[in-house]
Amino acid sequence: MSKVPTTVITGFLGAGKTTLIRHLLQNAKGRRLALIINEFGDVGVDGELVKGCNDEACPEDDIVELANGCICCTVADDFLPTMMKLLERPNPPEHIIIETSGLALPKPLVKAFQWPDIRTRATVDGVVALIDADAVAAGRFATDEVALAAARAADPTLDHDSPLEELFEEQLACADMVVLNKTDLVDADGLARVEALVLAETRPGVKIVRADHGAVDIAALLGITAAAEDDLDSRRSHIDGLDESHDHDDFDSFVAQGGDVADLDALLARMAALIAQHDVLRIKGMVAVAGKPGRLIVQAVGPRIQHFYDRAWGSAEPRRTQLVVIGQKGLDRAAIEAGLTDVLGAVPA
């Protein structure tokens, strides 16, 4: 029996993974897909963002959300049972797509495909790392060892260990393909710098694809045939030789909830102010706008906030606003929630 190919889509917070997956589902070209979504935090929204994109290619029953923790740390408890349920169906999917959280290490997940019950049934077709080209061009996640050494000498109390930089390196080191997303926001010189950084962090032969708004041809992403589980030694990791666990205590997240938002411009302005004031990494979710039948999707990465209506609210679907807020440890939840209270509207009963 042939193995079911599986694509792992990884990428830092706000790189555009959900947008990419929505594009894949909407342009499936007859493929029967299943989707496993892993989110950081207790309440996920990504599953709701992709449901209904293309029910023929990926019906709601084939979209599985894992919200019990980072997928690379809960492989035995969550991922393996989920994969077995998909593979044991009478009519299993033709291709499985896994969206990891922005905090996941891809290598432990790939290693899970060596599990005996999985190894004979599925293979890692490819690991796709999605990065925000605009953020990287601005130096937000770049590592400069010389500058860090100089800073250490000048201030011995400075903490130089950046979990963001380490995650970025891990995702690139494990990738079979790198998608530079949001290239429409970067000039030619900036893109050249980003590509040079990516080449320095990836294995020889890894392909780099440029994209705007996650628009990548499905034929380019699916069908890489990397069999990544058989090629683990070439995919270097900071946790090689360790117990393959990593610490997520450097991040905090929570969900801000409300009802119908009366003034969308006021909400967006307040979000921008709170992001700047509290150095919020990411805000994403759904907004119910008063008087509008459509569901508004909000995606914020640093100071950049994007929003669009994706579909009408369902007749049996509660109209409510849910925004996941993610930041580094010490995020002032009380202050952020207080700042949003008067613009989110009352939570429906």
Residue, then its C-alpha position, 0 to 999 in steps of 0.5 A: m500500500s502506498k504511503v500518504p504524503t504529508t506536508v508540514i508547514t512551519g513558520f514564525l508567528g504571523a508569517g502567513k501560514t493560515t493564509l497559505i493554507r486557505h489558498l491551497l484549499q481554494n485551489a486544490k485542483g481535485r485533491r482530497l486533503a486533510l488538515i491538522i492544525n496546531e495552535f499555541g494557547d488554549v483557544g484556537v481560531d485557525g480552524e475556524l479561519v479555514k473551514g468552508c474554504n473548499d468543502e469538496a477538497c477538505p470537508e470540515d470532518d477532515i480538519v482536526e485541531l490540536a490545541n492541547g499544547c505545542i505539537c512537537c511536545t505532545v507527539a505521543d498524546d495528540f499527533l500520533p492518535t490523530m494521524m492514525k485516525l486519518l490513515e485508518r479511514p475507509n477512504p483516507p485523504e490523498h494528502i495530509i497538511i500539518e500546520t504547526s504553531g509558530l512556536a513549534l520545532p519541526k524536527p521532533l514532528v518529522k521524527a514522529f513519522q518513524w513511529p512503526d504504525i505511521r512509518t508504513r502508512a505515511t511519509v513527510d513529503g516535505v517541510v515548508a518553512l514560511i517566513d515574513a520577508d518584510a520582517v526579516a528584511a527589517g532585521r527583526f529575527a536576524t542573528d548578528e553574533v558579533a553585535l551580540a558579543a559586543a553587547r555582552a561585553a558592554d552589558p553583562t546583565l543583558d540576556h542574549d538568548s533569543p527564543l525567536e531567533e532560535l525558532f527561526e533557525e530551527q524552521l529553516a534548518c529543517a525545511d525542504m522549501v522556504v516560502l518568502n511571503k509578503t514580498d510585495l512589501v520588500d524592495a529588490d535589495g531587501l529581498a536579496r538580503v533575505e534570500a542571502l540569510v535564508l541560504a546561510e541557514t538552509r541545507p544545500g538544494v533547498k528551494i526558495v519561492r517568493a509569494d504575496h499573500g500566501a499565493v503559491d501554486i499547489a503543485a510547487l508545495l505538494g509533491i516534493t517527495a523528500a521523505a524527510e523522516d529518512d533524512l533527519d541527520s542532515r536537518r540540524s537542530h539546537i536540541d540534537g542530543l538533548d531530550e528533544s523538548h523545548d521551553h515555551d515559558d518565554f511566551d504568553s497568550f490569551v483570548a480577548q472576547g467580545g460581541d458586536v463591535a460598533d466602531l471598527d476603526a476605533l478597534l483597529a486604532r486601539m489594537a495598534a496602540l496596545i501592540a506598540q505599548h506592550d510589544v505584542l507579537r501577534i493578534k489574530g481572530m474573528v470580529a463581529v462588526a455591528g450591522k455587517p453580515g460578514r465575519l471579519i478576519v483580523q491579522a496583526v503582526g507587530p504594527r501591521i494590521q490586516h483585515f478582510y471579510d471572509r464569509a457570512w456568519g452561519s445561521a447557527e453560529p454565534r456572532r462573537t469577537q475572539l482575538v488571540v493575543i501572543g507576546q513574550k513572557g510578562l505580557d500585561r494581560a490585564a492592561i491589554e484587556a482593559g484597553l480593549t474592553d470598551v471597543l470589543g462590545a459585550v460578550p453575548a450571553 
